[in-house]
């Protein structure tokens, strides 16, 4: 059985400062006498609700109302069939039946961190501008789409 203990914190002045130091100390005591491996990595910074709201509640809604995407049945199709494939896809080589085959993989928005989500939204807005679709900036979108 794989035991994995996660603690969150930050580094200040070269020292690890844990968010819940008492829990950390308790779990270290429980591992007394056992061999362990410690992996320290930068924490994934989740996208904000504002980023998701702006993308799903403004950008995709404006695109859905545009003639360019009139063949799509809903805004999720616009994301799945156009923006995700264009900006979140990559190919991998997989061996199937002894043959090497390229397989298209698409990252989920949930896998992106805050900075990657910002870059994705900027690329989507740029694509919309090239398609002649005007996306309102977040502060104007709030007034138009959320205060009805």
Secondary structure by P-SEA (a helix, b strand, c coil): cbbbbbbbbbbcccbbbbccaaaaaaaaaaaccccbbbbbccccccccaaaaaaacccaaaaaaacccccccccaaaaaacccccccccbbbbbbcccbbbbbbbbbccccccaaaaaaaaaaaaaaaaaaccccccaaaaaaccccc
